[in-house]
């Protein structure tokens, strides 16, 4: 195993297959990387790692997470869960009130878990490459959200409540079957970019709603 500092353990791409119990006993860790290890499950013992600020479980074969993940209340920097086989998250995830970055891209979500909408400190949310057909109204609860990445889902629109996330800077909707977007997005004061590439509805300038053109006029980049 690679050498690490007492507070940081990087086991990236070690072909573990399962996580040694000795890892969960290192309860003073602040960052833990278990990415790309063919992991199929995570022990409930993870809940004892009370000082974790960053956890990377990406590029594994996880179909679920233990409820004990909700005990990691110090998680603040990153939670990487991308490139697994997840269809849902434990309700306990809503307890991660300090978490600023969540990546659940390239899984098998058909619905965005409502527990995500209770992560009050989220600044960046990545849910690309799933099977979402709608974004829940509760997305507007994320008052600090700056980046919302929804590329390659099955979304026909966004809910009007998206306009309540007043800190939004970037919205990525590439590769979705978008039919329309709520005009409330025009009132987002800090919006810098909406990515609509590979969205047939907005492929031609003549099809761009007037309010989107207004966003461009004020300096917001509209990619299409």
N, C-alpha and C positions, 0 to 999 in steps of 0.2 A: 504494500500500500504506500502511496506517496507520503512524504513527510509533510506535516502541517504544523501551524502554531497551535497552542492549547485551545484557542477559541475558534479556530477555523479548520474544517475538515473537508477536503476535496477528494471524493472517490469517483470522479467522472470516468466513465467508460472502463470500469475495472472487471466487467463480465462477472459480476457478483451472483446474479440469479436470485439471491435473497440477501437481506441486510443482516450482517453479523450482530448478535445481541450486544457485543462490546460497543457498537456505535451508539446504541440507545442509552448506554450507561454514561456517556460523556455529556452530562447534563449542564456543563458550563459552556457548551458551544454557542457561538453567536451566529455562525453560518455553517450550513451543511449542504454539500453537493452530492447527490446520488443519481445524477442524470446518466442515461444511456447504460443501464445495467440489467435490462431484461427483467426488472422487478415486476411481480404480479400482485404484491400486497405490501402494505406498510403496517408495522406493529402498532398496537395501542400504546406501547411504551414510548412512542414519540411524544406523547403528552407530557412527559417528565422533563422535556428539554425547554424549560421555562425561559431561557435567555436567548433563544433563537430569534434573530432579526431577519435572516435570509434563509430560505429553504428552496432547493432546486430538485424537483422530482421529474423533470421533463424527460422525454424520449425513453419512456419505459412502456410497460404493458398493463398499467393499472386500470382496473375496472371500477374501483371504489377507493375511498379514503376512510380511515377510522374516525369515529366521532371525536377521538382524543385530539385531533388537529385543532379543534376549537379551544384547547387549553394553551395554545401557543400565543398567548396574548401579547408577547413582546414582539411578534412578527411585525416589522414596520417597513423594511426595505423592499423585499421581493418575495413573491410566492410563484414559482414556476411549476405549472402542471401541464404544459403543452405537450402534444404528441404522445398521448396515452389513449385509453379506450373508455374514458369517463362519460357517463350519461347524466350524472347528477353529482351534487356535492352534499356532504353532511350538513344538517341544519346548524350545527355548532360553528360552522365557518363564520356566521354572523357575529361571533364574539371577537373576531380579529379587527378590533376597532382602530388599531394603529396602522394597518396595512395600506401602503400607498401604491403598490404595483401588483397586479394580478394577471397572469397569463394562463388562460385555459384554451388556447387555440388548438386546432387539429385534434379534437376529441370527437365525441358522438352526441353532443348536446342537441336536443331538439327544442329545449326550453332553457332560457337563462334562469338559473336558480335564484329565487327571491332573496336568499341569504346574501347574495352578492350585492343587492341593493341596500343592504344594511351596513356595508363597509364604509363608514362615514368619512374615512380619510383617503379613500382611493383617489389617486391622481391620474393613473393610467390603467385602462381595462382593455385586454386583448382577448377577443372571442372569435377570431377568424377561423375559417375552415371547419365549421360545424354544420348543423342542419337546422338552424334557427329559422322559423317561419314568422316570428314576431319578437319584438323587444317589449318587455313588460312596462306598464306605466310607471312602475316604481323606479325606473332608471333616473327619473327626475330627482330622486332622493340623494343622489350623489353630487352634492353641492360643490365639492372640490375637484371634480373630474375635469381633466384638461384634454385627455386623448381617449377616444372611443374607436376601437378597431374592430370592424365587423365584416371584413372582406370574406368573400366566398361562402356566404350563407344562402338562405332562400327568402330573404326579406323583401316584401313588396313596398314597405314604407317604414317610417319611424313614428313612435307615438308623439303627440303634441307635448307630452311631459318632458321630452328631451330638452325643450326650451327652458326648463327650470334649472338645468345644469349650467349656470351662468359663467362658469370658468372655462367652458369648453373652448379649446383652440383648434383641435383637429378631429375630423370625423372621416373614417375610411369605410366606404361602402362598395368598393370595387367588387365586380363579379356577382352582384345581387340582382334579382329581377325587379328592381325598384320601378314602381309605377308612378309614385308621387311622393313628395316630401312635405311635411308641415311647414307652413309659412312662418311659424314661430321661430324657426332657426335664424331668420333674418334679424331677429332682435338680440341674438347672442352677441354681447358687446366685444368679446375677445376672440371671436372665431377667425382663424387664419387660413384654414384649408378644409375643403370638402373634396374627397377623392371619389369621383363617379366614373372612373374608367371601367370599360367593359360593362357599362349599364346602357342598354339599347335606348331606353326612353330619353336619355339626355345626350345622345351621341352627336346630334346636330345643334348648332347654335340657335336655330329658329325654334327649337323645342324647349329651350331653356326658359323657365318661368321668370317673369319680370323681377320678382324679389331676389332670385339667385343672381340675376344680372346686377341688381343693386348691391349685392354683397361683393361682386367683383369690382364694382366701381369704387367701393370703399377700401379695396386692397386685399380682400379675401381671395385666395387662389381656389378656383374651381377646376379640378382636373377632370377631363372627360374625353 
